[in-house]
Amino acid sequence: MAIKNLGNAIKAINPDAEFICNEDILDNIQWINGTQPIAKADIEAKIIELDNADAANEQAQIDLKASAKAKLIAGEKLTEEEANVLVGV
């Protein structure tokens, strides 16, 4: 099963890591150019952390849109962040 944040997780742990990974599958990582392998458990933990952050960010955007819509309906002033999320900035 391909993992969405696999490369991001590796780079979050070691920004200098060099690796090849076919199909974003954890067991397919080949460490290259002398990169010290990162423990599978460490990568898995970082993937969970990044996935949770992505979910929180997605929910924050949903909440901002809902808040902006409610304010527009009520004729209230929007924050800059609410305005940006409505126009896709």
Buried (B, 14 or more C-beta within 10 A) or exposed (E): EEBEBBBBBBBBBBEEBEBEBEEBEBEEBEBEEEBEEBEEEBBBEBBEEBBEEEEEEEEEEEEBEEBBEEBBEEEEEBEEBBBEBBEEE
